Amino acid sequence: MKKLTLTVVVWGLAASLCFARGTSQQQSGGLTLKPGVLSIGMEIGYPPMEYFDIDGKTPIGFDVQLAQALGAQLGLEVEFVDTAWDGIFAGVNTNKYDAIISSVTITEERLEAFNFTKPYIGNAMVIVVSRKAALPVTKPEDIAGYRVTYQAETTADIYATRLAQQGVGFTAFEYDKVMNCFDEIKLGRVDIIIVDSLVAFEYLSRDPDLYIAWQGKADETFGICLKKGNDALTSALNGALDALFADGTLAGISQDIFKMDLVSSVKQ
């Protein structure tokens, strides 16, 4: 562990006072931490869901368009806070932003610790390989003996760990960014990628050498994550999602990004 300097401690005290003011605002009836602004925590490095445009500054992707549509529906300006995945949940708990819209899977464990909206898109786990390698992979167990990569601390990580616990032996390569996984397979340093189908679609559309060797059931859904007890904003976002489902906005975003409707199946 790094030692905390006095400067860091003082900064932490000031930050805690700032966060406390945000909490007070919510408790006094304000919908968001900043009046008129919906602040969104997002790991902007997960295409096609959230990533930077070619200028390296402008966030784009499915979740970005969703957040902007939600803001318009609620009459709020949207502010994105680029946050590393390993600290993104702590950020919403300490009032660094109002909500997380960043391909967050709804799980039983997370439901106990956070508020979630209804789901807005479905997802499945897939195994991606290179056509040049011509690997005999048609099911998860076939990854045994190969070099397998995935993004750390994601559902792909959980899935790979589960396979290893079941006795499927492989060499694991974890990366902080999913784009690193695809870079590594193109360079020939790994054989297989385990990744979400939504993410795989974007990369496969740009690289015909890669293909999905196996796809699981779409038993995973993404939702908007909020601090536990933030019921007012959760309810408002659910209402906005209902409106975006009803008027076709969400389906339109899906068509724009994926060229298909991947949202209607999870409508509640």
Secondary structure as GFF3:
##gff-version 3
##sequence-region A 1 268
A	DSSP	alpha_helix	6	27	.	.	.	ID=ss1
A	DSSP	beta_strand	37	42	.	.	.	ID=ss2
A	DSSP	beta_strand	51	52	.	.	.	ID=ss3
A	DSSP	beta_strand	59	60	.	.	.	ID=ss4
A	DSSP	alpha_helix	62	74	.	.	.	ID=ss5
A	DSSP	beta_strand	77	82	.	.	.	ID=ss6
A	DSSP	three_ten_helix	85	87	.	.	.	ID=ss7
A	DSSP	alpha_helix	88	93	.	.	.	ID=ss8
A	DSSP	beta_strand	99	100	.	.	.	ID=ss9
A	DSSP	alpha_helix	108	113	.	.	.	ID=ss10
A	DSSP	beta_strand	114	116	.	.	.	ID=ss11
A	DSSP	beta_strand	121	123	.	.	.	ID=ss12
A	DSSP	beta_strand	125	130	.	.	.	ID=ss13
A	DSSP	three_ten_helix	140	143	.	.	.	ID=ss14
A	DSSP	beta_strand	147	151	.	.	.	ID=ss15
A	DSSP	alpha_helix	155	165	.	.	.	ID=ss16
A	DSSP	beta_strand	171	175	.	.	.	ID=ss17
A	DSSP	alpha_helix	178	186	.	.	.	ID=ss18
A	DSSP	beta_strand	192	196	.	.	.	ID=ss19
A	DSSP	alpha_helix	197	206	.	.	.	ID=ss20
A	DSSP	beta_strand	210	215	.	.	.	ID=ss21
A	DSSP	beta_strand	220	222	.	.	.	ID=ss22
A	DSSP	beta_strand	225	227	.	.	.	ID=ss23
A	DSSP	alpha_helix	231	246	.	.	.	ID=ss24
A	DSSP	alpha_helix	249	258	.	.	.	ID=ss25
A	DSSP	three_ten_helix	264	266	.	.	.	ID=ss26
###
